[in-house]
Amino acid sequence: MRGKTRSPGGRVFAATFGDPSSSDDDGRNLVLSQFGPGPGRLRLTKTERDAFESSLVSDLRATTSRYPSDPSLAALVTKLCRLPRFLSLWARPTVGDLQSARKIVVHPQVGEIALESSVLTIQPADLRLVVFLPRPDTDARSKLDLVATMGLQQWV
């Protein structure tokens, strides 16, 4: 995405979650960023984090079973196996798809934004599209509008 113009939705995503084009390839990988040492932008309870991480690992296991000869997937799993939380989940024999969930994003200027993520799977392309929507009966819609107006210039 470096140097490319983003869609309006892409600009809102970058302003809400942080600009993925400012990260290296590892920083743009959801699984690596979730299990890595840095603090994430999502606020999850321990139960929510455990469910999210279990879903990520189960989905990765399903992907590796569909593409057993993919060297980039093998390299990703090798890198992830150095991380204790990932390794403990990888030892379980679960296979599944990435699950939809409720999430709280903590934005430095507008505070907590309550979102629902839905995972849409497109077959046979094996593509997943994650859609974030403001949770009903919260102030998330107005906060997203504010974030969209502020854009990246306010992101810290």
Stockholm file with secondary structure:
# STOCKHOLM 1.0

chainA/1-156         MRGKTRSPGGRVFAATFGDPSSSDDDGRNLVLSQFGPGPGRLRLTKTERDAFESSLVSDLRATTSRYPSDPSLAALVTKLCRLPRFLSLWARPTVGDLQSARKIVVHPQVGEIALESSVLTIQPADLRLVVFLPRPDTDARSKLDLVATMGLQQWV
#=GR chainA/1-156 SS CTTCCCCHHHHHHHHHHCCGGGSCTGGGCHHHHHHSSSCCSEECCHHHHHHHHHHHHHHHHHHHHHCTTCHHHHHHHHHHTTSHHHHHHHTSCCCCCCCCEEEEEEETTTEEEEEEEEEEEETTTTEEEEEEEECTTSSHHHHHHHHHHHGGGGCC
#=GC SS_cons         CTTCCCCHHHHHHHHHHCCGGGSCTGGGCHHHHHHSSSCCSEECCHHHHHHHHHHHHHHHHHHHHHCTTCHHHHHHHHHHTTSHHHHHHHTSCCCCCCCCEEEEEEETTTEEEEEEEEEEEETTTTEEEEEEEECTTSSHHHHHHHHHHHGGGGCC
//
